Amino acid sequence: MRYYETLYIINPDLADDEYRDVVAKMNTLVEKEKGVVTKVEEWGKRTLAYEVKKFDKGSYVLLQYCGESGIVEQLKREMTLDDRVIKYQTIKLSDHADPEALKAAGEGDKKEPGEEEKKTEDDRRTEDEGENGIR
């Protein structure tokens, strides 16, 4: 199976239910096309570098999955027809991938509940100084 990654941007004005509906629809589409979803990361609302379809913000979602070559065409078609998706991009990460190994690797990256990242000196300094380095 081939390993793909699709980053898509959803209309930021959608209600939470509609947003979840779009994410679920894309995941279901991959599974319907005999693909395997290995990872879904929701990055939240972010400012776009330039306006896309008159939006300056968007909700980013990263979808990593395995499947045959036809899966990309179906996903592209659905995203083009769905007005809630304002932009998307797909890249092929690998020609030969094992979905089970990728799922296991993705679950190993997750932190245990309550486990916090250790902050470095630079992180603390940035928090103290603010965005532009002024206290």
N, C-alpha and C positions, 0 to 999 in steps of 0.2 A: 504494500500500500504506500501511497505517497503521503507526505506530511506537509500540511498547509497551515498558514497563519493568515487570518483575515482581521483587519482592524476596521471597524465601522463606527460611524458617528450618527447618533440618533438625535432627532429634534429635541432641543432642551426644554421646550414648552409643554411636553407631554406630561400627563398625570403619571404617578408612580405605577398604577395598574397597566397603563398602555405601554410604558417603558418595559416593564417585566414581560408583557405580551410579545413585544418585538424580540427580546432576547430569547424567550422560550421558542418563538416561531423559527428563528435561525438555528437553534440547537436541534429542534425537531426535524427541520429540513435536512440537516446533515445526517441524522440517524435514519431518516426515511430513505435516503439515497445510499444506504448501507455503509455509511461512514461511522467513525467513532470520534466523539468529542473528547479530547484529552485535557483541555483547560479552557476555562472562561474567566477572564479578568474584567471586572467593571471598574474603570478608572474614574468614573464620575464626570461632573460637568467641568469643562475647561474652555478657556478662550481660544478661538481659532486664530491662526496666523492671518487669515484674510476671510472676507465674507463668502459664505457658500449658501446659495439659495436664500439670500437675505438674512442669514443667521450669523452672528458673531461669536456665539458659544455653541457647544454641543456636548452630548454625553457620549464618552468614548467607551467602546467595548472591544476587547481583544479575544478572538476565538481561535483556538488551535485545535486542529482535527486531522484525522487520517481518512483517506478515501481514494477512490479511483479518479481519473482525470475528468469525468463528466460531472462530478460533484461541484466543481468550481463554476461551471457554466450555469447549473441550476441555482446556485447561491447568488451568482451575479444577476441572473434574471429576476429572482425574487427581490433582491435589494433595489434593483432599478425600478421595479413596479411599485414597491412600497414607499409611499411618500414620507413615511416617518423616518426612513433612513436617508440622511442628507449627503453622505459620502462614504465610500468604502475603498479598501485596497487589499488585494490578496497576493501573497507571495508563496512560492514553493520552498519549503525548508529542506526537504530531502526526497529522493526518489524511492528509497526503500526504508521503511520505518516499521517498528513493531509497536502497535498501539498500546498493548499491555505494559510494555516497558516504559513508554512515555507517560502513561497514567501513573505508574508507580513512582517515577521520578518527580512528577508534578506534585504528588501528595507528600513526598519527602521534603519539599521546599516549604511547606506550610509550618507556621509556628504553633506551639501549644498555646491554649488560652491562658492569658495572664503573663506569658513570656514577652518581655519587652526587649527592644533593640538596645544595645549599649551605645551611648552617644559618645562621639569623639570630641576632642577639644574644639575642632573647627565647628562642629554642629552646635555646641554650647555657645561659642562666640557669636555665631550667626544669629542664634535666637536672642541673645542679649543685645546685639547691635541693631537688629531690625533689617529690613530689606536693603537699605542703601549704605549700611556700615556705620551709621551714626547712632550713638547712645542717647 
